[in-house]
Amino acid sequence: MTETAFESIPGSGNLLLLCDHASNALPPGGLGLDAGLLSTHIAYDIGAATVTRALAAAWGAPAILGVWSRLLIDLNRGADDPTLVMKLSDGSAIPGNRDADEDEVARRIAAYHAPYHAAITRELDRMGDKAVILSLHSFTPSWKAVPRKWDVGVLYDADTRFAAPLMQRLAEAGFTVGDNEPYTGALEGDTLNRHGTKRGLPHVLLEIRQDLIGDPAKAQDFALRLKPILDAALKDMSK
């Protein structure tokens, strides 16, 4: 069986939407995981794919989404990152990764990671130097029983051309915004670094708290609320 490494939504314009952790799908065998864990945040970014598709449809913009769980391989990591294939995630052991040696990791890179990033490269090559990258992720409402105060996090590497106006616009719209929180966007070899920083392109990784987009209706509504804010930030950026 031929396995597809990514989903590509065609579109036009200079904004490219990405969703590294769109899916909780696993190949046959499921890495030996309890099926219940596949509905949790360790398997994918809950709600992020729906928001990505809704924004792509609203703009008519191109989008590229991962089609396999982050537990199989994390597309938002460099190929040499030790967390590329996780053996333990938020306290849950991943049986199918326990014995993943260098050869198995290399096989997964070739089958899933490399094609995904090659597709991004091709799309950015087509778009040229006016391209802007928006990557969609989500985060849990609390971490180790401590509630997180942010509604959204705006992550970026060294380039704030898109991030700064977006944070301002989100705050003006009433969101509690994390500046490179609850995670940092400055990770060597990750999606932003590889396709944004190293190409000199403006970029943002937008993290959305999962209770705001936890079902398809909420995610669709959130995307509709988010689009004019993004439009305003992109316009600010071009001034």
N, C-alpha and C positions, 0 to 999 in steps of 0.2 A: 504494500500500500504506500502510495506517495503521500507524504505529510506536508501540508502547507505550513509555512513558517510565519505568515503574517496575512492580515487582511488589508487590502488597499482600496480606498474609496477615491475615485477620480474627482477632480475639481479644477478650479481655476483660481487666479489671484496669487498673491505673494505670501499668504499665511499657510503654513503647514501644521496640521494638527497631528499629534502623536499620542499613543496610549500604550505604554510599555506593558502594563499589568492589567490588560483588558479582560483576560479570560482565566477561568479556573479549570480549563480542560486539561486532561492528562492522557497520554497514550494508554493502550490496554494494560491492565495491571494496576494502574493508578498509583505507582510508587509504593504500594502496600499500605496506603493511608486509610484510616477510617473515613468513610464517605462524608460523615458530618463535618469534618475539617475542611472539606472543599468549599463549603459555604461561608467560611470565615476569612478574615483579612489576611491570614497567612498564605492563602492560595491566590488571591487577586485583590485588586483595588476596587472594592465594592462601589458600584455606581459610576465609575469613571468612564467606562465604555459607552454607556447611555448618554452621558453628557457630551462625550467626544462626537458621537454620531449625530446628536441633535445640533451641535454647533456646526459640524460639517454640512449638514443639510440646510441650515439657516443661511450660511454664507455661500454655499456651493463650493466649498473649499476642499482641497485634497486632505486625506487623513490616512495614516498607517497605524494599524493596531496589531499587537501581538495576539496570537490565537492559542497559546499554551500557557499554563500556569507558571507563575514565577518560581514555583517549587521545582519545576523541571529544569529551568535555567532562567536567571534574572537578566532580562534584556536591558535593564538600566544599570548595568555594571560593565566595566571593561573586561575584555577576554582574559586578562591575567589577574582579575580580582579574586581573592580567596573566598569571597561570599557569592561567587557566581552560581555555584550549586550548593545549596544549604543542606547540612546534615541535621540541623536543629533550628526550628523557627518558633519563637515565642513559647518555648517550653515543650514543643511537640517534636519528637524525633521523626525524621523522614526515612523510613526503612529502605526505600528504593534508592536513596542517595548515600546510604551508609558506606557502601563498598564501591562508590563511584571513583574509579582511579583516573589517572591522567588520560588514558585512552578513551574512557567513557566520557569524560568532560570534553575532550577534543571532538568526539563524535557529536555531542550535543551542540557544541559551538558551530560545527560545520552544518548541522541539520537545521538549527533554529536561530541561533544568535547572529551568525554571519549573514544569512539571507535577509533578516529583518533590517540590519543596519545597512546592508547594500541597497535595499529598497529606499531607505531614507536618503542615502547618498545620491541615488539616481534622481529622486524627486527634487532634491535641492540643486543638483546640477542643472536640471531642466528649468527651475525657477530663477536661478542666477543670483546675483549679489544683492537683490532687493528682498530676498526671502526673510521671513520672520518665523521663528519656531515657537509653538505653544504646545507643551506636553501636559496631559491631564492625568492626575493621580488622586488618591483619596487617603485619608488617615483616620484612625480610630478615635472616637470621642474621648477616650481616656487611655492612659498607659500605666499599667501596674496599679490600677485603682485610683490614679490621680487624674481628675478631669482636665482636659486640655481647653485652654481659654480661647483658642482661635477658631473662627469660622472657616477661614481659608489661610493658606500659607503661600506666599509668593517666593519661589526659590529661583536663584540665578547663580551664575558663576562669577566672572569678573565684570560682566557687561550689564549695566543697569538701564540701558536705553528704554527697554520695554518694562522692566520691573518697577522702576521708580514711578512712572505715571500710573501704572496699574495699581500699585499699592495706594496711591493717593485717591484714585477713582473708587476703589473698593471701600476705603474708609469713608469717603463722602457718601457712599450709598448705604452706610450703616453697618458694614461688616467689621468684625474684629479681625485684624489682619496680622499675620506673622511675617516678619521680615527675615527670610531664610529660616523660618520656624514652621512646623516642629522639626524639620530636618534642614540640612544645608544643601544648597545646589552646587557647591564647589567640591565635586568629587572627581578626581582624576579618572578619565576614561569612561565616565558615565555618558548618558545620552546628550545632556546639555554640553558637556565638555567636548565630546567628540564632534558633534554636529553644529554646535553653536560657537563656543569659544575658539576652537581650532579653525573654523571657517570665517571668523569675524562677523557672525550674524547675531542680531538681537534675538534674545530667547527668554522664555519663562517656563518654569515647571510650576503649574498651579495645583496645589494640594487642597482638596475640599473635605471637610469633616463628614464622615460617612452617614451620620444621622440626618444630614441635610439632603442626601441623595440616595438614601438606602433602598428605595424601591423605584421602579421605572417612572411612575407618575411624578414623584418628587424630583428625580433627576432631570426629567424633561422640563419641569417648571423652573428648576434652578438654572438650566441652560438658557431658557428664555430670559430670565432675570440677568444672567451674566453677560449675554451678548452685547447689549448696549454699553455696558461698562467696559468691555473689551474694545468695542468700537471707539469709544472716547479715548481710551489709553493709546490705541494705535494712532489715532489722529493727533494726540498730544505728541507722540513720539516723532511724527513726521514734520513737526513745526521747526 
